[in-house]
Structure formats: structure tokens, C-alpha cells
Amino acid sequence: MFGRFTALQDISMTIGRGEFVTLLGPSGSGKTTFLMILSGFEAPTSGRLTLDGREMTGTPPEARGFGMVFQGYALFPHMTVEENIAFPLKVQGRSSADVSKRVRDMVEMVGLGGHGHKRPSGLSGGQQQRVALARALAYEPPVLLLDEPFSALDKNLRGQMQDEMRRIHQETGTTFVFVTHDQEEALALSSRIAIFEKGQLQQIAAPREIYERPSNRFVAEFLGDINILPVASSQIEGRAIRLPDGAGDHLAIRPEYMDLLVSEPASGNALPVELKDLTYLGSETRLALTTKGGVPVVLHMPTAKLPDGLVPGAAVWTSWDAHRGFML
């Protein structure tokens, strides 16, 4: 708690050795506060934190032995790449030979061979991020905490760093706990994703499960586009629909599982819709549609497969396989 404000409430989570767990949620949802409690920079009002059965709740940050990578890299500007990486090893009191070998190994692991003599000012943003990652992993921490480390990078560089992060995690086997606002990043990197909202843990699950079988409406709507259609007596807007198993009065379907048709299909689930807008995204086009009852529907289609002459105002149909949806 911060004064009368409760930042986190009833959070219970077990993170396994070697996992890559991503904390995801809107601003103010509590994910960064949770990371700060793990690091020891914030103290919980109540509750316990353990590592391999050892009580860690009151342990100061420097005694936890966790690695930390911040948004701003926090590199020492007067030190070279090698000196930055060597710093925590020297603090540990390791021998010069051990430090030198470990630094060489880390420089190569993060792909900075030939840059060890440079200072941070002589590196690109992506290279600086690699140095920060190498420094945090150099002393082999049991857990690495990462607070939106790619937020300052452009899209292409961010994608490259995601690939590197995945490779490094696999090579080291270190437990990663990662905070991000980027949903695609979370899906691409994580062994599990924890969704936070208003200080509460909404769901924690593997990426495919959390995307295709969200536990509640908030998770469903937060993680990517989704179409949610009201259902009454196995009908949607008066049309009989084959529904998936499960309880709920709304049918949820991801846009990529819905098709666009220029005429009513002979069988299967389908609804008449009006095309409101098309957004060209290169290889893919996003279509904004509306049912006759005024419910918005979004579709994602390969641009090359769009029907000829499709313009806003067109009366079309959307169809889907019953097993692709789920009830909310």
C-alpha cells in the first residue's frame, strides 16, 4: 500500500526455475510495483517472498543477488563495455583471471565482439542494451528482472533484441521476470504471461492459452483484437448459431479466425455485416465491420485475398468455425 492506495492485492504466484515470465498490463496495473517488490526496492505491506524455500521478504536488494536491467540501461559512462561488465564481478571479489574470462564470454554471448574497448557513448541503443544485459548476467544471478528494457528502441531493433533475449535465455537457463507494455513481445518471449489489472492478477498462463482461452473479459479484450457478440437462446441477432462448450452470454472470436464472404454461405455460422472501413497494413488489411444490430466486428485478412471492388458501405458476410470461439 502507498498511503490509502493499494497497488497490489492478493497476488500469489510461483515462478519456476528457468522460466521466462512476463508481467503485462495497462499503466498503473501493478506490474512494475510487483517487480520492485521482487527486487527489494519496495517492501510489501503484507505477504512473503521466498526463493527456493528461503525467506527473502526483508532481504535488502544487494543481498538478494538478483540481476536487474532497467529502461535506461544505467551503464557507467566513464567505463568501457568490458569494464561495465566486469564491475559486479569485481565487487564479488572474483580473481582477475576469472573476471577476464567471464567478461570475454559475456561479450561474445551478446554479440559485441570487437566493441569491448568502447564506452557507452560510442554504442548504439541496441548495443548499450546488450551491455546492460551482459552486465546483469555476468555474475550468474538466480533471477534476472527486466523493467521494459526495449521501450526506447525502434521497432526493427526491438525485434532483433527480442530474438537475442530469447536466445540468451535459452543459453543461460536463468529465470527471467520481464515487464512490458508490448503484447506481441510478451507472446513472443514468454513461457508464461501474467496479466495485471487494478493491482490484481487476472490470469497467468502460457501465451497460447492466455490468448485463445482467456479467463475473463478483461484479459480477452486486453490481449489483442477480439470480437464479442451477445448471445440469446443460442442465437445472435436472431440467427441460430452453433456455440462452443462453456458458460456465458457472449461469444468471443479472434479476428484471424473469421472469414469475409460476399454472399451468405450454404451452411455454418455466419452473420450479415456492413463494411465500415479498411485499413491497409501492407501484407495484411484490417476491416472494420458492423452487424445489423450495431455490434462492431474486426477482421484481419491477407491483403492479396481481399475480394475485388470491396469498399466501405458494402453488404457482406462473416463466417467462422464453431470450435474457434469461446464463451464469456
C-alpha positions in Angstrom: 0.0 0.0 0.0 1.0 3.6 -0.7 -0.9 5.7 1.9 -4.6 4.7 1.2 -3.8 3.4 -2.3 -3.4 -0.3 -2.7 -1.0 -1.0 -5.5 -1.3 -4.8 -5.3 -3.9 -7.0 -3.7 -3.9 -10.8 -3.0 -1.2 -11.6 -5.5 0.0 -15.2 -5.3 2.4 -16.5 -7.9 5.0 -19.3 -8.1 7.8 -18.9 -10.8 9.7 -22.0 -11.7 13.4 -22.2 -12.2 14.4 -21.2 -15.7 11.0 -19.8 -16.7 10.5 -16.6 -18.7 7.6 -14.9 -17.0 6.3 -11.6 -18.5 4.2 -9.2 -16.4 1.7 -7.5 -18.7 -1.0 -4.9 -18.1 -2.0 -1.3 -18.6 -0.3 1.6 -16.9 -1.0 1.6 -13.2 -2.0 -2.1 -13.1 0.7 -3.0 -10.5 3.2 -4.9 -12.6 6.2 -2.6 -12.0 5.4 -2.5 -8.3 5.4 -6.3 -8.3 8.8 -6.2 -10.0 10.1 -3.7 -7.4 9.0 -6.0 -4.6 10.8 -8.9 -6.2 14.0 -6.7 -6.4 13.7 -5.5 -2.9 13.4 -1.8 -3.8 9.8 -1.8 -2.5 8.6 -3.7 0.7 5.2 -5.4 0.7 2.7 -4.3 3.4 2.0 -8.0 3.9 2.8 -11.3 2.4 6.0 -13.3 1.9 8.6 -13.7 -0.8 10.7 -16.9 -0.9 13.5 -18.2 -3.1 14.0 -22.0 -3.1 12.2 -22.1 0.2 14.4 -19.3 1.8 12.6 -16.3 3.2 13.6 -13.2 1.2 10.9 -10.7 2.1 13.1 -8.5 4.3 16.3 -9.1 2.4 17.9 -5.9 1.0 18.3 -5.6 -2.8 22.1 -6.0 -2.7 21.8 -9.3 -0.7 19.3 -10.9 -2.9 21.8 -11.5 -5.8 19.2 -10.8 -8.5 20.2 -9.2 -11.8 18.3 -6.1 -12.9 18.1 -4.4 -16.3 16.4 -1.0 -16.3 14.7 1.0 -19.1 17.6 3.5 -19.2 20.4 0.8 -19.2 22.2 2.6 -16.2 25.7 2.0 -17.7 28.7 3.7 -16.2 29.6 6.3 -18.9 33.3 6.5 -17.9 33.8 2.8 -18.2 34.3 0.7 -21.4 32.0 -2.2 -22.3 34.4 -4.7 -20.7 34.7 -2.6 -17.5 31.0 -2.2 -17.2 30.5 -6.0 -17.4 33.5 -6.6 -15.1 32.2 -4.3 -12.3 29.8 -6.6 -10.5 32.3 -9.5 -10.7 35.0 -7.3 -9.1 32.5 -6.4 -6.4 32.1 -10.1 -5.7 35.8 -10.4 -5.2 36.5 -12.8 -8.1 40.0 -13.4 -9.3 41.4 -11.3 -12.2 41.6 -14.4 -14.4 38.0 -15.4 -13.6 36.8 -11.8 -14.3 38.7 -11.6 -17.6 37.3 -15.0 -18.8 33.8 -14.2 -17.8 33.9 -10.8 -19.4 35.1 -12.3 -22.7 32.4 -15.0 -22.6 29.7 -12.4 -22.0 30.9 -10.0 -24.7 30.7 -12.9 -27.2 27.4 -14.1 -25.9 25.7 -10.8 -26.5 27.3 -10.3 -29.9 29.6 -7.4 -29.0 32.9 -8.9 -30.1 35.2 -6.0 -31.2 33.4 -3.5 -29.1 34.8 -4.3 -25.7 37.1 -1.2 -25.6 34.3 1.3 -26.4 32.4 3.5 -23.9 28.6 3.7 -23.9 28.6 6.9 -25.8 30.2 5.2 -28.8 27.5 2.5 -28.9 24.0 2.4 -30.5 20.9 2.0 -28.3 20.7 -1.7 -29.0 24.4 -2.2 -28.2 24.0 -0.4 -24.9 21.1 -2.7 -24.1 23.3 -5.7 -24.8 25.9 -4.4 -22.4 23.3 -3.9 -19.7 22.1 -7.4 -20.2 25.6 -8.9 -20.2 26.5 -7.0 -17.0 23.3 -8.2 -15.3 24.0 -11.8 -16.3 27.8 -11.8 -15.7 27.7 -12.9 -12.1 25.1 -15.7 -12.8 22.2 -14.4 -10.8 19.4 -16.9 -10.0 16.8 -14.4 -11.3 17.0 -11.6 -13.8 14.5 -8.8 -13.5 13.9 -6.7 -16.6 11.8 -3.4 -16.5 10.7 -2.6 -20.0 14.3 -2.8 -21.4 13.3 -2.3 -25.0 11.0 0.7 -24.6 13.5 3.2 -26.1 14.3 1.1 -29.2 12.8 1.4 -32.7 10.6 -1.4 -34.0 13.2 -3.2 -36.1 15.9 -3.0 -33.4 13.3 -4.1 -30.8 12.6 -7.2 -32.9 16.3 -8.0 -33.1 16.7 -7.6 -29.4 13.7 -9.9 -28.7 15.4 -12.6 -30.8 18.6 -12.1 -28.8 16.8 -12.1 -25.5 15.1 -15.4 -26.4 18.5 -17.0 -27.4 20.3 -15.7 -24.3 17.5 -17.0 -22.0 17.8 -20.5 -23.6 21.6 -20.5 -23.4 21.8 -19.4 -19.7 18.7 -21.1 -18.2 18.4 -18.1 -15.9 14.9 -17.3 -14.6 13.7 -14.1 -16.3 10.9 -11.9 -15.0 10.1 -9.3 -17.6 7.8 -6.2 -17.6 6.5 -4.9 -20.9 3.5 -3.0 -22.4 4.0 -4.7 -25.7 1.6 -7.6 -26.1 3.3 -9.1 -29.2 6.6 -9.0 -27.3 5.0 -10.8 -24.3 3.6 -13.5 -26.6 6.9 -14.0 -28.5 9.2 -14.3 -25.5 7.4 -15.8 -22.6 6.9 -19.3 -21.2 4.1 -17.7 -19.2 2.3 -14.3 -19.1 0.9 -12.7 -16.0 -1.9 -10.2 -16.7 -2.4 -7.5 -14.1 -5.3 -5.0 -13.8 -6.0 -2.6 -10.9 -3.5 -4.3 -8.6 -4.8 -7.8 -9.1 -3.5 -10.8 -11.0 -6.2 -11.6 -13.6 -4.6 -14.7 -15.2 -1.2 -16.4 -15.5 -0.8 -19.0 -18.3 1.2 -20.0 -21.3 0.9 -17.5 -24.3 -1.3 -19.7 -26.4 -3.6 -20.5 -23.5 -4.0 -16.9 -22.3 -4.6 -15.7 -25.9 -7.0 -18.4 -27.0 -8.7 -19.2 -23.7 -8.6 -16.0 -21.5 -10.2 -16.5 -18.1 -12.3 -13.3 -18.2 -13.4 -10.5 -20.4 -10.7 -8.1 -19.3 -8.0 -10.5 -20.4 -9.8 -11.3 -23.7 -10.1 -7.6 -24.6 -6.7 -6.5 -23.4 -4.6 -9.1 -25.3 -5.1 -8.3 -29.0 -8.2 -7.6 -31.0 -11.3 -9.7 -30.3 -14.9 -9.8 -31.4 -17.5 -10.2 -28.6 -21.1 -11.0 -29.8 -24.1 -11.1 -27.4 -25.9 -14.4 -27.4 -29.5 -15.1 -26.6 -31.0 -18.6 -26.7 -28.2 -19.9 -29.0 -28.9 -17.1 -31.4 -27.0 -14.0 -32.4 -29.3 -11.2 -33.7 -32.0 -13.8 -34.4 -29.8 -16.2 -36.3 -29.2 -19.7 -35.0 -25.5 -20.2 -34.2 -23.6 -23.3 -33.2 -21.8 -22.4 -30.0 -18.7 -23.8 -28.4 -18.9 -25.5 -25.0 -18.8 -23.3 -21.9 -21.0 -20.9 -20.0 -21.6 -17.3 -20.8 -23.9 -14.9 -22.7 -21.3 -13.6 -25.1 -19.4 -15.4 -27.9 -15.8 -14.3 -28.3 -13.8 -14.9 -31.5 -10.4 -13.7 -32.5 -10.4 -11.8 -35.9 -8.0 -14.1 -37.6 -10.5 -17.0 -37.2 -13.3 -15.2 -39.0 -13.7 -15.1 -42.8 -15.2 -12.5 -45.1 -17.7 -13.6 -47.8 -19.5 -11.6 -50.4 -22.7 -13.8 -50.1 -24.4 -15.9 -47.5 -22.8 -19.4 -47.1 -24.9 -22.5 -47.5 -24.1 -23.7 -44.0 -22.2 -22.9 -40.8 -22.0 -20.0 -38.5 -22.4 -16.7 -40.4 -23.7 -13.1 -39.9 -24.6 -10.3 -42.3 -22.4 -7.3 -41.7 -21.6 -3.9 -43.3 -18.1 -2.9 -44.1 -17.3 0.4 -42.4 -13.6 0.9 -43.1 -10.4 -0.8 -44.5 -7.0 -0.1 -43.0 -4.1 -1.1 -45.3 -1.2 -2.6 -43.3 0.9 -3.9 -46.1 0.6 -7.7 -46.3 -2.5 -7.5 -44.1 -5.6 -5.4 -44.1 -7.8 -4.6 -41.1 -11.5 -4.5 -41.8 -14.0 -2.7 -39.5 -17.5 -4.1 -39.8 -20.8 -3.7 -38.1 -23.6 -6.2 -37.6 -27.2 -5.2 -38.3 -27.6 -4.8 -34.6 -24.8 -2.4 -34.4 -22.1 -4.6 -32.8 -18.6 -3.8 -34.1 -16.6 -6.7 -35.7 -13.0 -6.6 -36.7 -11.3 -8.9 -39.3 -7.7 -9.3 -40.3 -7.2 -10.5 -43.9 -4.2 -11.1 -46.1 -4.4 -8.1 -48.5 -3.9 -10.4 -51.5 -7.1 -12.3 -50.7 -9.4 -9.3 -50.4 -12.4 -9.5 -52.8 -12.2 -7.2 -55.8 -14.1 -3.9 -55.5 -14.5 -4.1 -51.7 -15.4 -0.5 -50.5 -16.9 1.0 -47.3 -20.7 0.5 -47.3 -20.6 -2.9 -48.9 -23.0 -5.5 -47.5 -21.0 -8.7 -46.9 -21.0 -11.7 -44.6 -18.6 -13.0 -41.9 -18.4 -16.7 -41.0 -16.4 -18.8 -38.6 -15.9 -22.4 -37.3 -17.8 -23.1 -34.1 -14.7 -24.5 -32.3 -12.8 -21.3 -32.8 -14.8 -19.3 -30.4 -15.3 -19.4 -26.7 -18.0 -18.2 -24.3 -17.6 -15.3 -21.9 
